[in-house]
Amino acid sequence: MEVINFLTWLGIVEKLIVPDDIFIRIPYQHHYGKTVWIFNALKVSFICRYGDGDHNSPCYLAGFFQKVSILSSCHRIVGR
């Protein structure tokens, strides 16, 4: 199990990676400017898995984070 460290205004939160059949959801800012919640993180290290392959997914918008490790299930990888 990997450890996820989210550095937010709440401090460091540690979570365990769940099995691959469970997706990890994180808030993000839509690049078209839709009203959604952006995750206020200075640095995040995680492995994410998304099955939708949608360009609106946080996988596409990973450039918001300084360090990102993404599984091949993300059809587009940004900000590695």
Rosetta blueprint (number, residue, H / E / L):
1 M L
2 E L
3 V E
4 I E
5 N E
6 F E
7 L E
8 T E
9 W L
10 L L
11 G E
12 I E
13 V E
14 E E
15 K E
16 L E
17 I L
18 V L
19 P L
20 D L
21 D L
22 I L
23 F L
24 I L
25 R L
26 I L
27 P L
28 Y L
29 Q L
30 H L
31 H L
32 Y L
33 G L
34 K L
35 T L
36 V L
37 W L
38 I L
39 F L
40 N L
41 A L
42 L L
43 K E
44 V E
45 S E
46 F L
47 I E
48 C E
49 R L
50 Y L
51 G L
52 D L
53 G L
54 D L
55 H L
56 N L
57 S L
58 P L
59 C L
60 Y L
61 L L
62 A H
63 G H
64 F H
65 F L
66 Q L
67 K L
68 V L
69 S E
70 I E
71 L L
72 S L
73 S L
74 C L
75 H L
76 R L
77 I L
78 V L
79 G L
80 R L
